[in-house]
Amino acid sequence: MSYNLHITRADHWSENRGREISLEEWEACVAKDPDLAAFSEMGEGFYRWTGPGRQSSDSEAWLGYREGNIYAACPDKDLYLKMLSLARDLRARLQGDDGEIYVQPDEYPGEDMRPAADTPSEKIPFVQKYRNAHWIEVVIILIVFLLMFIWRMWG
């Protein structure tokens, strides 16, 4: 499991309807940046960052476009700084998976973004484990309607 950072214009990156960064805006931003190269193996809207210090790094730094946001999984500090810069260029902000906002270079969350490799899945909080599982909301709504129906029938 990884922790993502998102460049978004929304109050919360997962609820950005009407506040999306368009793919065209993202590609125009990338076109002005010589340190970003298409990463077609990952899909449309994905770019590899080849900026300063990347040649000596063990990890591959990439940014991806998904549903109106730009994101990176477990970015290192250099990519975090790059994302802050890109967020300014896109008139957006940098936000973590849990909704926290990052504005300053010294706010890099560091190793806190990566759960320990030996953390058993049952110790990961339910909300964090299933944060994008909209099916949970649907089940809750169905249960509420079922209870209302039963109450009207026998109440």
Buried (B, 14 or more C-beta within 10 A) or exposed (E): EEBBBBBBBBEEBBEBEEBBBEEEBBBEBBEEBEBBEEBEEBEEBBBBBEBEEBEEEEEEBBBBBEEBBBBBBBBBEBBBBBBBEBBEBBEBBBBBBEEEEBEEEEEBBEEEBBBEEEEEEEEEEEEEEEEEEEEEEEEEEEEEEEEEEEEEEEE
